Amino acid sequence: MNKTKIVLMTTLLGSVLGLAACQSTTPAEQSMDRDHHRHNMQRAPLTPEQRAEWQAKREQRSEQREQMRQQHQAQRAQIEQACQGKRIGERVNVQWNKRVIEGTCEVRFTPDQSQFKRQANPTT
């Protein structure tokens, strides 16, 4: 009885593994599918109208980036000016984007981290 169970289980296990092996795809087919998918994901060449629109957006983003850079430089200059002539460790206030940030003058300005939390209605 035990021998027949073992033989039956071995045969069953062999047939299940054989079916699983027959149904799996080979690596060559998988790589071909991946290459085909990658080819379909490539962008089509832009028309002259699309290229002009893309270039206009690119220039607009560049202008926005330059404006942000100028704003940041102005803010850094304001911080330096706030600490100019002050003693190390002295507390100063800096106006930053319609908010007043309190900090201390060290070798560099260190703002209080608690005031950097986003607030819907700033109280200062």
Secondary structure as the mmCIF struct_conf table of DSSP 4:
data_model
#
loop_
_struct_conf.conf_type_id
_struct_conf.id
_struct_conf.beg_label_comp_id
_struct_conf.beg_label_asym_id
_struct_conf.beg_label_seq_id
_struct_conf.end_label_comp_id
_struct_conf.end_label_asym_id
_struct_conf.end_label_seq_id
HELX_RH_AL_P HELX_RH_AL_P1 ASN A 2 GLN A 23
BEND BEND1 SER A 24 SER A 24
HELX_LH_PP_P HELX_LH_PP_P1 THR A 25 THR A 26
HELX_RH_AL_P HELX_RH_AL_P2 PRO A 27 MET A 41
BEND BEND2 GLN A 42 GLN A 42
HELX_LH_PP_P HELX_LH_PP_P2 ARG A 43 THR A 47
HELX_RH_AL_P HELX_RH_AL_P3 PRO A 48 CYS A 83
TURN_TY1_P TURN_TY1_P1 GLN A 84 GLY A 85
HELX_LH_PP_P HELX_LH_PP_P3 LYS A 86 ARG A 87
TURN_TY1_P TURN_TY1_P2 ILE A 88 GLY A 89
STRN STRN1 ARG A 91 TRP A 96
TURN_TY1_P TURN_TY1_P3 ASN A 97 LYS A 98
STRN STRN2 ARG A 99 CYS A 105
BEND BEND3 GLU A 106 ARG A 108
STRN STRN3 PHE A 109 PRO A 111
HELX_RH_3T_P HELX_RH_3T_P1 GLN A 113 PHE A 116
BEND BEND4 LYS A 117 LYS A 117
BEND BEND5 ALA A 120 ASN A 121
#
